[in-house]
Amino acid sequence: MGSWLQLPEMSWLVNNSEPFDKCYIGAAPELEEEHVFCGQMSAMYLFSEALSTHQICAIHRLGPGYQSQFRFDGEASSSLPENLKRVLYDGKLSSAIVFMYNPVATDSQLCLQAAPKGNISFFVHTPHALMLQDVKAITTYSIHSTLNSIGGIQVRIKFKYVGSFNYKIVATIIGFVCDLVENSPTVQQHMIQNKAFLVISYLLQKASRDHITEEVLLSFLNLTKYLVTVNNSNSELLLKQLLDHILFNPALWIYTPTVVQTKLFTYLATDFWQILKSTVMYVASALSCRQCIL
């Protein structure tokens, strides 16, 4: 994200009755190479009213990836202050959009007008923009969509099974899988259907215990905390599989480094029991595990 360097005051004399038949964004009409913008552009907006300092600041806080119409405050990050949310989503910005272009709304070499349909139109024809010469729309996809496009989490597990374990990347892979579980309901369903934690436990037991590091344990513990606190249709089954096949599996941890065992058993003896006070799930399994530890 860039930083706001200056706010220039400019006078632009425009005759309201004067028609404009062309508008160039990022280039002069002659398309001379030295006068053409080179780089990446995100969403482009034209407003029918001058923006206030507070509005500019709030838009800047949304970041370069914002591509919507300032209509729904739920799309903003939870870290955005309430006063900035009010500035963005009071309806003034949305209703003042003259045109809006973004890399997602494209059709071949056309960048489609994406302003709210109810806004006043200043155009004789629909103002779709033509991307000239070497301009290309670059579309990015979330890691969850990308993973699903190649077959889902079960493919990732097969990759892990076929490939050899690397000391440096095991913690990264486990953390990656745990992050996917936290952020994608589709991945959660795949994990349940394929009994992924059973597969992961089996692979870790086959590998050297040196691969089960503090980072690996921390990823599992963070996922446990998430599954206990979240309330959805997948969390209960995922938590049961995680506890049964990973945390409550003595064969997985018995030969791990002492510091890893200490952290695991400390968590089970303290934090985990605090969590169990608010839920009755898996008490029998927990007691059985505690007996094994003792």
N, C-alpha and C positions, 0 to 999 in steps of 0.2 A: 504494500500500500504506500502511495506517495504521501508527501506532506504539502500542506498549503503554504506557498511561498509569498504570494502577494495578491492583492485585490485592486486591480486598476479601475479607474473611473473613465469611461469612454462615452462619447456622444455619437450616436448613430442616427442620422437624419433619414427617416423612412417615410415615404408618402403612402398613407393607407390605401389610396386608390391606385397605386402603381402596382401592376401585376409582375410577379417574378416567375419566369418559366423554367429556370434552372438553379440548382443549389449544389455546390461542390463541398464535400466534407473531406478534409485531409489533403486537398490538392487545389491548384489553380486551374482555371478553365483550359489553359494550354497543356496541362499535364506534363510540364517540364520536370525532369528527374530531380533537379535540385530544389524544386518547390513541392515535392510530393512527400507526404508523411510516410515514414518507414518504421514499422513496429507493429504492436498489437493494440487493438482498440476493443474496449468492452462496450457496454450499452451506451447509446447516444440519445440524448434527450434535447428537445427544444421546447421551452416553456413560453407561454403567452404573456407572462408577467415577470418582472425582475425579482430575483430571489433575494431573500433577506440573509443576513450573516448567519443567523441561527439555522436557517434551512440549508445553507451551503455546508455548514459544519456537520449537521445531522446526516446529509447525503454522503459526505466524506467518511463518516464513521461506519457507514454500511459496507464500505470496501469496494474494490474494483470488480468483484464478482456479482454485484447486485444487478438483476435484469428484470425487475418487475415494475409495477405501476403505482406503488405507494398507496395501496388500497387496504391491505390487511396487516395489522400490527403483529399478528402471529408469525409472520415470515422473518421478523427482525430477531437478532440474537438476544438471548436473555441478558447479556451483559450491557446492552444498550440502555442508558438511563431513561427513566420515564418521561422526563421533560423533552428529550429528543424524539422519543416515540410520538409524543403528542404533536410535535412540529411536523413530523413526517406523515402521520396518518390522520390528520384532521380533515382531509379531503381537498385542501387547497392545492397541494402539489399535483395530485392525481387529475383534478379537473383542469389544470393549467397546461397539461401536456399537449403540444401541437403535433409533434411527431416523436416516435420512439423506435429506434432500431437496435437490435442486439444480434449477436452471432448465432443464437439458437433459432430464431425465427427467419430462416432463409429457405429459398426454393431455387435451386441452381444458382444463377448469378443475381437473383433478386433478393434484397434484404427487405422483408415485409414490414409494413407499417403496423406497429403493435400498440398504439395508443388506445386508451379506453374508448369503446365504441360510442359511448354517450357524450363524449366531448364535442365542442363546437369544431366544425371542419372549416379550415381556411383554404381548402384545395378544390380545384375544379374536378380533378380526377383523384383516384386513390393514390396517395403518394408513396408507392413502393420505390425503394432506392435500388439503382443498378450498381453492382460492384464491378468496377472497371479493371481491365488488364489483369494484373497479377494478384488482385485482392481475392482472398479465400476465407471462407467461414471455417473456423476451427471449433469443433464441438468436443467438449470433454465429458467424460462419464464418471460416475462415482465408482469406487473400487468394488462396491457390492454389485452394481450393474455389470461391470466388466467380468467379475467372477461368475455371475449367473449366465452370462453369454457363452461361457465355455463349459457349462455343465454344472456349476454350483460347487458347494463345499466338498461334495463327495469326490470331485475330481482333484481338489487340492489334497485330500487325504491320500488318494492313489499316487499323486506325485511324491508325497512324503514317503510312501511305502517303497516306491521304485527307486528313488534317489537314495544315496548314501548319506548318513548323518554327518553333518559338519559341526564341529565344536562351536564355532562362532555364530552360526545362524539358527541353531535350535531355539534359543530364547526369542529371536526375532520372529520365527515362524509361529511359535506358541502365542506370543503377544499379538501377532497379526490375526490369528484365528479367534482369539478371545475378543479383540476389538470388533471383528466382523459379527460375532455373536451378539455383542451389546448393541450394535447399530442396525442390524438387518433382520426383520422377522422372517424373511425367506431363508436366510442362512440358519436361523434358529430351527426352522422346520427341517431343513436338510440335516442338521446335526442330530436331531431326534430320530429321524427316519433311518439314518445310516449308523446309528449308535457310535457317533464319532469319538466320544470320549473313551469308549472301550478300545477303539482302534488306536487312538493316541497313546493310551496306557500301554497297550501291547507293544507299540513301536518303541516307546521310551524304555520299557523293560528289556527289549532286545539290545538296545544301545548301551554304551558305557554309562555308568551312573554319574560320571563327571559331567555329562551333558545336562543333568537335572540341577541347574544352578539356582541361586537366589532369585535371579530375574525370572526364571521359569516358574518358580513357586509364587512369586509376587503376581504374575499374570493370572494364575489360577485363583489366588486369594481375592484379587480385585474382581474377577468375574463372579466369584461366590457372593461377595458383598452386593454386587449389582443384581444378581438373580434373586437374592433374598428380599431386596427392597422393591424391585419392580413387580408390577401386578399385571401379568398378561397370560394368555392361554398356553404359552410355551415355557414359561419360567419354571413352573413346578417340575415338569419332566426333565428339563435341562439340569436343574439343580440336583435332582435325584441321581441322574447319570453322572454328573460331575463328582458328587460325593462318593457314590458307590465305586466308580472305576478309577478315580484319581485320588482325592484327599483321604478316603477311608480304605485305601488299598495298601496294606503294609508291605506287600512284595515290591511295590514301586519305590518306596522310600527307605527301606531297611539298609540299603548299601550306599545311600547318598552321603555326601559330606556332612560332618557333624553340625556345621552351622546351618545347613538347610533343614536337617531334622529338628534342631532346636527351635527354629523359627516356626516350622509347621506345628509342632506340638504345643508351643507357647500360644499360637493362634487358636488351636483347638481347645486349649484349656482355659482361655480367657475370653478373647473377643467372640469366638464362635458360640460359647455358652451364653454370652450376653444376648446374642442374636436369637438364640433358641428360646429365650424368655418371652419373646413376642410371637413365636410360632411354635406349633407342635409337630411340624414336619420332621420326619426322619430321626425322632428321638431314639428309637430302638437301634438304628444304625449307629448313631453317635455314641450310645452307651457301649455298644459292642466294640467300637473303635477305641474308646477310652480304656476298656479292659485290656485290649491288645497293647496299648501304649504302656499301661501300668505293668 
